[in-house]
Amino acid sequence: MKISVLFVDDDPDIIRGLKRILRNKQEWETFFAEGGAEALGILAENDIGVVVLDIRMPGMDGLELLKAVQEHHPHTIRMVLSGSTEQEVMLRSAKLAHQFFAKPCDADVLIKSIEHAWLLRDLIDNKRLRDLITGITALPSLPSAYVQLMEYIRNPDASIRQISDIIAGDMTMTAKVLQLVNSAFFSLPQKVIDPSRAVALLGIENLKPLLLYVHIFSMFDDSKEVSPYVADLWKHSIMVGRLAREIAVMESSVRATIENALTAGILHDIGKLVLLHATRQKTGVDYVSIADEQDLLGASHPAVGAYLLGLWAIPAPVVEVVALHHRPSESGDDGFTALTAVHVADALVSNDSPGSSVIPGLDYNYLEAINKTDRLPQWIECYHRVEEREPSS
């Protein structure tokens, strides 16, 4: 199936340049528009998979177009390619766009990003669910974390450390901050994986407008939504992230492995949050078992989480761990990685008796293949140490 891409820019030189660069991409079906109104006409008549647009355009600007695409064409992947240097405009686009690129942009980077986002569609066979995920602009956080964060952000004496601790303790906030800080607008030399470092790089001056005016985060706003299942989901995710980091520290001196383990551990079940919304729409209940995900909703939570995080351009090592945290043998790894740490941490935290002889959900064949079976007793001890440090609920 061809990639159908619509480029929208009011600069004729940019359009001509894009046409020249893409003239040999036979596997692409490309469309070009020099304004929002023309773009909406093309979207109405064609099944567009990806739209790449500028923000500053006369008439209907890019923000209006992004909102229209999100509302009326939720299946379309939304990317911003802009030369605007106005920070407020860029921050306002953060809630609506999946990925962000700054002009001038390396053509190969843009092409590869579009192709990668398109290939992610293969993770989800169910079109309705895929459209639901692509249409998401924000995922809710627990009220306690959201309220505390808003109090800190309004407090002139609050430190960036206090704010980063809250965000790093919430899976949806972590994902969105990583999406923003790794965008081309910040021009960082390498991808950022640690959520606390991401918050520090964004800075309070960027976080304040994102929180107060753009409403980049939201919260569960009624008692029905904050069910015991949801609360347990957050507690489990944060515990897995912390335990995965401790296991990675025990087994590796590579900083990237440790950071990947922490962040992927926090985010490993974010697909459950998306499926929760889909489940409510289909069945009216707040919970679906892992065994029933595929039959009831047409996708597993690891695939859903990986698809969303990939759309948001979260670093690939984290996306891979999220996708494979229940099936680590499919990674082909022959040694300890962040995936090992998250897989083991998830199994231990999920099990009521992690000291038992057989731990449900743990892939013993995988541990044997990477020669780490003998380390399991030490990891179980690590679990107990981390559990003792966790505040009781």
VOLUMRO-633096 format. One record per residue (C-alpha): x, y, z; chain; residue in three letters. Coordinates in Angstrom, 2 decimals. Layout:
! VOLUMRO-633096
X | Y | Z | A | Ala .
...
//
This chain:
! VOLUMRO-633096
0.00 | 0.00 | 0.00 | A | Met .
1.39 | 3.40 | -0.99 | A | Lys .
2.12 | 6.06 | 1.60 | A | Ile .
-0.28 | 8.94 | 0.94 | A | Ser .
1.25 | 12.22 | 2.14 | A | Val .
-0.11 | 15.76 | 1.95 | A | Leu .
2.36 | 18.64 | 2.25 | A | Phe .
0.93 | 22.06 | 3.10 | A | Val .
3.04 | 25.22 | 2.83 | A | Asp .
2.29 | 28.71 | 1.54 | A | Asp .
5.85 | 29.12 | 0.19 | A | Asp .
5.94 | 28.00 | -3.48 | A | Pro .
9.70 | 27.44 | -3.23 | A | Asp .
9.18 | 24.94 | -0.42 | A | Ile .
6.54 | 23.09 | -2.43 | A | Ile .
8.80 | 22.98 | -5.49 | A | Arg .
11.68 | 21.72 | -3.37 | A | Gly .
9.55 | 18.96 | -1.86 | A | Leu .
8.33 | 17.88 | -5.29 | A | Lys .
11.92 | 17.69 | -6.52 | A | Arg .
13.10 | 15.67 | -3.52 | A | Ile .
10.20 | 13.22 | -3.74 | A | Leu .
10.00 | 12.78 | -7.51 | A | Arg .
11.61 | 9.31 | -7.33 | A | Asn .
9.52 | 8.03 | -4.41 | A | Lys .
7.34 | 5.75 | -6.51 | A | Gln .
5.96 | 4.03 | -3.40 | A | Glu .
4.51 | 7.36 | -2.23 | A | Trp .
1.33 | 9.10 | -3.38 | A | Glu .
2.00 | 12.79 | -2.76 | A | Thr .
-0.32 | 15.78 | -2.62 | A | Phe .
0.61 | 19.45 | -2.25 | A | Phe .
-1.38 | 22.46 | -1.04 | A | Ala .
-0.41 | 26.11 | -0.58 | A | Glu .
-2.98 | 26.83 | 2.13 | A | Gly .
-5.39 | 25.38 | 4.67 | A | Gly .
-8.53 | 25.64 | 2.55 | A | Ala .
-6.90 | 23.82 | -0.36 | A | Glu .
-5.59 | 21.18 | 2.05 | A | Ala .
-9.05 | 20.52 | 3.48 | A | Leu .
-10.37 | 20.00 | -0.03 | A | Gly .
-7.68 | 17.41 | -0.74 | A | Ile .
-8.36 | 15.68 | 2.59 | A | Leu .
-12.08 | 15.52 | 1.81 | A | Ala .
-11.50 | 13.78 | -1.52 | A | Glu .
-8.56 | 11.50 | -0.68 | A | Asn .
-7.55 | 9.05 | 2.04 | A | Asp .
-4.49 | 10.87 | 3.37 | A | Ile .
-2.25 | 8.90 | 5.72 | A | Gly .
0.18 | 11.67 | 6.72 | A | Val .
-0.13 | 15.45 | 6.62 | A | Val .
2.99 | 17.64 | 6.93 | A | Val .
2.20 | 21.31 | 7.39 | A | Leu .
3.64 | 24.70 | 8.20 | A | Asp .
2.25 | 26.67 | 11.14 | A | Ile .
2.48 | 30.22 | 9.83 | A | Arg .
0.22 | 30.53 | 6.77 | A | Met .
-2.21 | 33.27 | 5.66 | A | Pro .
-5.92 | 32.60 | 5.97 | A | Gly .
-6.31 | 29.32 | 7.82 | A | Met .
-3.08 | 28.89 | 9.76 | A | Asp .
-1.46 | 25.61 | 10.67 | A | Gly .
-3.00 | 25.43 | 14.13 | A | Leu .
-6.53 | 25.63 | 12.69 | A | Glu .
-5.65 | 23.04 | 10.09 | A | Leu .
-4.16 | 20.69 | 12.71 | A | Leu .
-7.33 | 20.91 | 14.76 | A | Lys .
-9.52 | 20.28 | 11.70 | A | Ala .
-7.45 | 17.24 | 10.72 | A | Val .
-7.54 | 15.87 | 14.27 | A | Gln .
-11.31 | 16.27 | 14.50 | A | Glu .
-12.42 | 15.22 | 11.01 | A | His .
-9.59 | 12.91 | 9.88 | A | His .
-8.38 | 11.31 | 13.14 | A | Pro .
-6.61 | 8.47 | 11.30 | A | His .
-4.21 | 10.93 | 9.62 | A | Thr .
-0.75 | 11.26 | 11.16 | A | Ile .
-0.06 | 14.94 | 11.87 | A | Arg .
3.42 | 16.43 | 11.45 | A | Met .
4.59 | 20.03 | 11.68 | A | Val .
7.40 | 21.34 | 9.46 | A | Leu .
7.81 | 24.98 | 10.31 | A | Ser .
10.28 | 27.83 | 10.22 | A | Gly .
8.42 | 29.81 | 12.85 | A | Ser .
10.57 | 30.95 | 15.75 | A | Thr .
7.68 | 32.14 | 17.90 | A | Glu .
7.83 | 29.96 | 20.97 | A | Gln .
4.16 | 30.43 | 21.87 | A | Glu .
3.00 | 29.29 | 18.43 | A | Val .
5.20 | 26.23 | 18.57 | A | Met .
4.05 | 25.30 | 22.05 | A | Leu .
0.41 | 25.63 | 21.02 | A | Arg .
0.95 | 23.09 | 18.27 | A | Ser .
2.34 | 20.60 | 20.78 | A | Ala .
-1.05 | 19.21 | 21.74 | A | Lys .
-2.22 | 18.59 | 18.19 | A | Leu .
0.82 | 17.33 | 16.28 | A | Ala .
2.44 | 13.92 | 16.57 | A | His .
5.90 | 15.07 | 15.46 | A | Gln .
7.68 | 18.39 | 14.92 | A | Phe .
10.41 | 19.41 | 12.49 | A | Phe .
12.14 | 22.76 | 12.12 | A | Ala .
13.08 | 24.35 | 8.80 | A | Lys .
15.51 | 23.81 | 7.30 | A | Pro .
15.03 | 20.07 | 7.80 | A | Cys .
17.25 | 17.34 | 6.39 | A | Asp .
15.16 | 15.64 | 3.70 | A | Ala .
16.34 | 12.15 | 4.66 | A | Asp .
15.30 | 12.71 | 8.28 | A | Val .
11.84 | 13.84 | 7.23 | A | Leu .
11.39 | 10.97 | 4.76 | A | Ile .
12.53 | 8.33 | 7.24 | A | Lys .
10.27 | 9.76 | 9.95 | A | Ser .
7.25 | 9.62 | 7.65 | A | Ile .
8.06 | 6.06 | 6.56 | A | Glu .
8.64 | 4.91 | 10.14 | A | His .
5.34 | 6.42 | 11.33 | A | Ala .
3.55 | 4.73 | 8.44 | A | Trp .
5.11 | 1.33 | 9.17 | A | Leu .
3.90 | 1.54 | 12.77 | A | Leu .
0.38 | 1.03 | 11.42 | A | Arg .
1.25 | -2.65 | 10.98 | A | Asp .
1.20 | -3.02 | 14.77 | A | Leu .
-2.56 | -2.48 | 14.84 | A | Ile .
-4.84 | -4.45 | 12.50 | A | Asp .
-8.05 | -2.95 | 13.86 | A | Asn .
-8.72 | 0.24 | 11.86 | A | Lys .
-11.14 | 1.70 | 14.40 | A | Arg .
-8.62 | 1.27 | 17.19 | A | Leu .
-5.81 | 2.63 | 15.01 | A | Arg .
-7.89 | 5.72 | 14.25 | A | Asp .
-8.61 | 6.15 | 17.96 | A | Leu .
-4.91 | 6.07 | 18.81 | A | Ile .
-3.89 | 8.43 | 16.01 | A | Thr .
-6.60 | 10.89 | 17.05 | A | Gly .
-5.34 | 11.13 | 20.63 | A | Ile .
-3.91 | 14.52 | 21.64 | A | Thr .
-3.44 | 13.87 | 25.36 | A | Ala .
-3.90 | 11.07 | 27.84 | A | Leu .
-5.23 | 11.68 | 31.35 | A | Pro .
-3.20 | 11.61 | 34.53 | A | Ser .
-4.30 | 10.80 | 38.05 | A | Leu .
-5.95 | 13.80 | 39.76 | A | Pro .
-3.52 | 13.78 | 42.69 | A | Ser .
-0.48 | 14.16 | 40.41 | A | Ala .
-2.20 | 16.69 | 38.15 | A | Tyr .
-3.39 | 18.91 | 41.03 | A | Val .
-0.01 | 18.81 | 42.73 | A | Gln .
1.75 | 19.68 | 39.48 | A | Leu .
-0.55 | 22.65 | 38.86 | A | Met .
0.10 | 23.91 | 42.38 | A | Glu .
3.84 | 23.73 | 41.85 | A | Tyr .
3.76 | 25.35 | 38.44 | A | Ile .
1.86 | 28.35 | 39.86 | A | Arg .
4.26 | 28.65 | 42.78 | A | Asn .
7.18 | 30.97 | 41.92 | A | Pro .
9.30 | 29.27 | 44.58 | A | Asp .
8.82 | 25.76 | 43.22 | A | Ala .
11.98 | 24.06 | 41.93 | A | Ser .
12.43 | 22.24 | 38.66 | A | Ile .
13.33 | 19.16 | 40.74 | A | Arg .
9.94 | 19.17 | 42.48 | A | Gln .
8.17 | 19.47 | 39.13 | A | Ile .
10.29 | 16.80 | 37.46 | A | Ser .
9.64 | 14.35 | 40.31 | A | Asp .
5.89 | 14.64 | 39.75 | A | Ile .
6.15 | 14.25 | 35.98 | A | Ile .
8.59 | 11.33 | 36.21 | A | Ala .
6.09 | 9.62 | 38.52 | A | Gly .
3.28 | 9.74 | 35.96 | A | Asp .
3.38 | 7.65 | 32.79 | A | Met .
1.28 | 9.95 | 30.61 | A | Thr .
3.15 | 13.09 | 31.64 | A | Met .
6.44 | 11.30 | 31.03 | A | Thr .
5.45 | 10.30 | 27.50 | A | Ala .
4.28 | 13.78 | 26.51 | A | Lys .
7.35 | 15.56 | 27.92 | A | Val .
9.63 | 13.16 | 26.07 | A | Leu .
7.69 | 13.81 | 22.86 | A | Gln .
8.19 | 17.55 | 23.24 | A | Leu .
11.80 | 17.67 | 24.31 | A | Val .
12.89 | 15.31 | 21.53 | A | Asn .
11.21 | 17.39 | 18.82 | A | Ser .
13.35 | 19.28 | 16.33 | A | Ala .
12.28 | 22.60 | 17.85 | A | Phe .
14.76 | 22.06 | 20.68 | A | Phe .
17.59 | 21.02 | 18.34 | A | Ser .
19.18 | 18.65 | 20.84 | A | Leu .
22.24 | 16.74 | 19.61 | A | Pro .
20.85 | 13.39 | 20.82 | A | Gln .
17.61 | 11.85 | 22.01 | A | Lys .
16.65 | 12.34 | 25.66 | A | Val .
15.27 | 9.30 | 27.46 | A | Ile .
15.37 | 10.20 | 31.16 | A | Asp .
12.13 | 12.05 | 32.10 | A | Pro .
13.78 | 14.18 | 34.79 | A | Ser .
16.40 | 15.41 | 32.34 | A | Arg .
13.66 | 16.09 | 29.79 | A | Ala .
11.82 | 18.30 | 32.27 | A | Val .
15.03 | 20.16 | 33.12 | A | Ala .
15.71 | 20.80 | 29.43 | A | Leu .
12.17 | 22.04 | 28.80 | A | Leu .
12.43 | 24.39 | 31.76 | A | Gly .
9.72 | 26.07 | 33.78 | A | Ile .
9.39 | 28.89 | 31.25 | A | Glu .
8.18 | 26.36 | 28.66 | A | Asn .
6.22 | 24.15 | 31.02 | A | Leu .
4.10 | 26.99 | 32.41 | A | Lys .
2.38 | 27.93 | 29.13 | A | Pro .
2.07 | 24.25 | 28.19 | A | Leu .
0.23 | 23.51 | 31.42 | A | Leu .
-1.72 | 26.71 | 32.02 | A | Leu .
-2.77 | 27.70 | 28.50 | A | Tyr .
-2.23 | 24.77 | 26.13 | A | Val .
-3.46 | 22.20 | 28.70 | A | His .
-0.96 | 19.66 | 27.44 | A | Ile .
-1.90 | 17.41 | 30.36 | A | Phe .
-5.36 | 16.44 | 31.51 | A | Ser .
-6.74 | 14.38 | 34.37 | A | Met .
-9.41 | 11.84 | 35.08 | A | Phe .
-12.21 | 14.11 | 36.16 | A | Asp .
-14.82 | 11.93 | 37.77 | A | Asp .
-14.93 | 9.17 | 40.33 | A | Ser .
-16.02 | 6.57 | 37.81 | A | Lys .
-12.88 | 7.05 | 35.76 | A | Glu .
-10.52 | 6.84 | 38.74 | A | Val .
-11.37 | 3.22 | 39.43 | A | Ser .
-9.18 | 0.92 | 41.54 | A | Pro .
-7.96 | -0.60 | 38.27 | A | Tyr .
-6.71 | 2.78 | 37.05 | A | Val .
-5.02 | 3.62 | 40.35 | A | Ala .
-3.35 | 0.20 | 40.42 | A | Asp .
-2.21 | 0.67 | 36.82 | A | Leu .
-0.30 | 3.83 | 37.75 | A | Trp .
1.18 | 2.26 | 40.90 | A | Lys .
2.27 | -0.82 | 38.94 | A | His .
3.85 | 1.22 | 36.13 | A | Ser .
5.90 | 3.43 | 38.45 | A | Ile .
7.01 | 0.44 | 40.52 | A | Met .
8.10 | -1.45 | 37.39 | A | Val .
10.07 | 1.59 | 36.20 | A | Gly .
11.92 | 1.94 | 39.48 | A | Arg .
12.63 | -1.76 | 39.82 | A | Leu .
13.76 | -2.03 | 36.20 | A | Ala .
16.19 | 0.81 | 36.79 | A | Arg .
17.62 | -0.89 | 39.91 | A | Glu .
18.03 | -4.18 | 38.05 | A | Ile .
19.75 | -2.35 | 35.18 | A | Ala .
22.13 | -0.68 | 37.64 | A | Val .
23.01 | -4.12 | 39.00 | A | Met .
23.71 | -5.56 | 35.55 | A | Glu .
25.03 | -2.71 | 33.43 | A | Ser .
27.26 | 0.35 | 33.65 | A | Ser .
25.86 | 1.79 | 30.41 | A | Val .
23.88 | 4.94 | 31.16 | A | Arg .
21.56 | 4.49 | 28.17 | A | Ala .
20.57 | 1.00 | 29.32 | A | Thr .
19.71 | 2.30 | 32.79 | A | Ile .
17.71 | 5.26 | 31.43 | A | Glu .
15.91 | 3.07 | 28.91 | A | Asn .
14.96 | 0.63 | 31.65 | A | Ala .
13.50 | 3.36 | 33.86 | A | Leu .
11.51 | 5.10 | 31.13 | A | Thr .
10.33 | 1.97 | 29.34 | A | Ala .
9.30 | 0.56 | 32.71 | A | Gly .
7.19 | 3.63 | 33.45 | A | Ile .
5.63 | 3.52 | 29.98 | A | Leu .
5.36 | -0.24 | 29.40 | A | His .
1.60 | -0.39 | 30.10 | A | Asp .
0.55 | 2.93 | 28.58 | A | Ile .
-1.33 | 0.92 | 25.94 | A | Gly .
-3.69 | -0.24 | 28.69 | A | Lys .
-4.79 | 3.35 | 29.18 | A | Leu .
-5.72 | 3.65 | 25.50 | A | Val .
-7.51 | 0.30 | 25.60 | A | Leu .
-9.38 | 1.43 | 28.71 | A | Leu .
-10.98 | 4.19 | 26.64 | A | His .
-11.74 | 1.79 | 23.80 | A | Ala .
-13.17 | -0.77 | 26.24 | A | Thr .
-15.53 | 1.77 | 27.77 | A | Arg .
-16.79 | 2.69 | 24.33 | A | Gln .
-17.41 | -0.92 | 23.38 | A | Lys .
-18.49 | -2.60 | 26.61 | A | Thr .
-19.03 | 0.13 | 29.20 | A | Gly .
-16.64 | -1.54 | 31.66 | A | Val .
-13.35 | -0.27 | 33.06 | A | Asp .
-11.22 | -3.37 | 32.66 | A | Tyr .
-10.31 | -6.02 | 30.13 | A | Val .
-7.92 | -8.88 | 30.87 | A | Ser .
-4.72 | -9.27 | 28.89 | A | Ile .
-6.02 | -12.60 | 27.59 | A | Ala .
-9.12 | -10.91 | 26.15 | A | Asp .
-7.47 | -7.84 | 24.60 | A | Glu .
-6.93 | -9.35 | 21.18 | A | Gln .
-10.37 | -10.95 | 20.94 | A | Asp .
-12.35 | -8.03 | 22.31 | A | Leu .
-10.42 | -5.06 | 20.91 | A | Leu .
-8.27 | -6.46 | 18.12 | A | Gly .
-4.88 | -5.53 | 19.59 | A | Ala .
-2.69 | -6.17 | 22.62 | A | Ser .
-1.69 | -3.39 | 25.01 | A | His .
2.05 | -3.68 | 24.15 | A | Pro .
1.27 | -3.10 | 20.46 | A | Ala .
-1.08 | -0.22 | 21.23 | A | Val .
1.45 | 1.43 | 23.53 | A | Gly .
4.28 | 1.01 | 21.04 | A | Ala .
2.15 | 2.46 | 18.25 | A | Tyr .
1.25 | 5.57 | 20.25 | A | Leu .
4.80 | 6.15 | 21.51 | A | Leu .
6.21 | 5.59 | 18.02 | A | Gly .
3.79 | 8.17 | 16.61 | A | Leu .
5.03 | 10.59 | 19.24 | A | Trp .
8.64 | 9.90 | 18.16 | A | Ala .
9.64 | 8.53 | 21.56 | A | Ile .
13.17 | 7.10 | 21.18 | A | Pro .
13.13 | 3.74 | 19.40 | A | Ala .
14.83 | 1.71 | 22.20 | A | Pro .
11.96 | 2.60 | 24.55 | A | Val .
9.31 | 1.79 | 21.94 | A | Val .
10.89 | -1.62 | 21.31 | A | Glu .
10.85 | -2.50 | 25.01 | A | Val .
7.20 | -1.47 | 25.31 | A | Val .
6.31 | -3.60 | 22.27 | A | Ala .
8.16 | -6.71 | 23.47 | A | Leu .
7.95 | -6.57 | 27.27 | A | His .
5.80 | -9.75 | 27.29 | A | His .
7.72 | -11.42 | 24.43 | A | Arg .
11.41 | -10.67 | 25.03 | A | Pro .
12.62 | -13.71 | 23.07 | A | Ser .
11.45 | -12.02 | 19.85 | A | Glu .
14.10 | -9.31 | 20.31 | A | Ser .
16.91 | -11.64 | 19.26 | A | Gly .
19.14 | -10.21 | 22.02 | A | Asp .
21.96 | -12.40 | 23.31 | A | Asp .
22.68 | -10.45 | 26.49 | A | Gly .
21.19 | -8.23 | 29.16 | A | Phe .
19.32 | -5.15 | 27.87 | A | Thr .
16.71 | -2.70 | 29.13 | A | Ala .
14.13 | -5.15 | 27.81 | A | Leu .
15.44 | -7.78 | 30.24 | A | Thr .
15.10 | -5.38 | 33.14 | A | Ala .
11.53 | -4.35 | 32.25 | A | Val .
10.37 | -7.90 | 31.48 | A | His .
11.69 | -9.21 | 34.79 | A | Val .
10.45 | -6.20 | 36.79 | A | Ala .
6.97 | -6.49 | 35.27 | A | Asp .
6.76 | -10.19 | 36.12 | A | Ala .
7.96 | -9.66 | 39.70 | A | Leu .
5.69 | -6.70 | 40.42 | A | Val .
2.71 | -8.49 | 38.87 | A | Ser .
3.24 | -11.60 | 40.98 | A | Asn .
1.90 | -11.79 | 44.53 | A | Asp .
4.65 | -14.20 | 45.58 | A | Ser .
7.84 | -13.27 | 43.70 | A | Pro .
9.86 | -15.65 | 45.84 | A | Gly .
8.01 | -18.70 | 44.55 | A | Ser .
9.75 | -21.32 | 42.45 | A | Ser .
7.87 | -20.41 | 39.27 | A | Val .
6.99 | -16.80 | 38.49 | A | Ile .
4.02 | -16.44 | 36.11 | A | Pro .
4.73 | -14.36 | 33.04 | A | Gly .
8.50 | -14.75 | 33.27 | A | Leu .
10.15 | -16.08 | 30.11 | A | Asp .
12.64 | -18.57 | 31.55 | A | Tyr .
13.75 | -19.70 | 28.09 | A | Asn .
14.71 | -16.10 | 27.30 | A | Tyr .
16.70 | -15.76 | 30.54 | A | Leu .
18.49 | -19.01 | 29.75 | A | Glu .
19.27 | -17.83 | 26.21 | A | Ala .
20.98 | -14.67 | 27.53 | A | Ile .
22.70 | -16.62 | 30.36 | A | Asn .
20.98 | -14.72 | 33.15 | A | Lys .
18.91 | -17.39 | 34.91 | A | Thr .
21.34 | -17.45 | 37.83 | A | Asp .
20.74 | -13.74 | 38.48 | A | Arg .
17.04 | -14.18 | 39.27 | A | Leu .
17.50 | -14.63 | 43.06 | A | Pro .
19.41 | -11.34 | 43.23 | A | Gln .
16.70 | -9.59 | 41.21 | A | Trp .
14.04 | -10.93 | 43.57 | A | Ile .
16.01 | -9.52 | 46.52 | A | Glu .
16.19 | -6.22 | 44.66 | A | Cys .
12.42 | -6.29 | 44.25 | A | Tyr .
11.94 | -6.61 | 48.01 | A | His .
14.32 | -3.70 | 48.65 | A | Arg .
12.48 | -1.46 | 46.23 | A | Val .
9.10 | -2.55 | 47.60 | A | Glu .
10.15 | -1.63 | 51.13 | A | Glu .
11.07 | 1.88 | 49.98 | A | Arg .
7.71 | 2.45 | 48.27 | A | Glu .
5.14 | 4.43 | 50.29 | A | Pro .
2.12 | 2.35 | 51.25 | A | Ser .
-1.09 | 3.18 | 49.39 | A | Ser .
//
